[in-house]
């Protein structure tokens, strides 16, 4: 029979046997090809998912962190040195006018007249006539809730008094202008919470304050007063 082969004396159809073996191998091969194709599809899907996630993270999440995305409104001030402004995404498209009636101010105290009555400014005793004491003089300075008591040696110069006040830690600074012969004190903080009150904690301390020709009554600073679109704070 054509196409049929057999082993001598075996009675086996070798051609059919080979075809059967090849068919079995083909099935295995096709199965592997299908699995390979499925893996390729999964790889493609994973790549697409990675690209989408990376694009979302880079272009959406990152951009939403930027002030320019969350605060798309543009706002300007006619004088940034006086008023600085910001706006969020919900800000209305409108112009506002701010009028400043008064800036916050601190307290300043200055001698009302020349203070030197003695012949020399070497020491407090020689600068101020009638300051008859060799004992230390004590002065209490108060600024709001802060206060400090300083001790002044009358054998020291007025510059020592200035230094003691400046180092008292109550946000009060002092200065003596030798040319104008004036003693000055001022608060470094501003607003109504700022104040300067000083008293002599001893008789000699009170006598020294009297020589400085400064009003000893308590004075307070001033808060800022402004109006936004006509609605004021004061």
Secondary structure, DSSP 8 states (H G I E B T S, - for coil): -TT----TTT---HHHHHHHHHHHHHHHHHHHHHHHHHHHHHHHHHHHHHHHHHHIIIIIIHHHHSHHHH-------S-TTT------TT--S----EEEEE--B--EEE-SS----SS-SSSHHHHSTT----S-EEEEEEETTEEEEEEE-TTS-HHHHHHHHHTSSSSEEEEEETTTTEEEEEESS-STT-EEEEEESSHHHHHHHHHTT---S-EE-B--EEEETTEE--
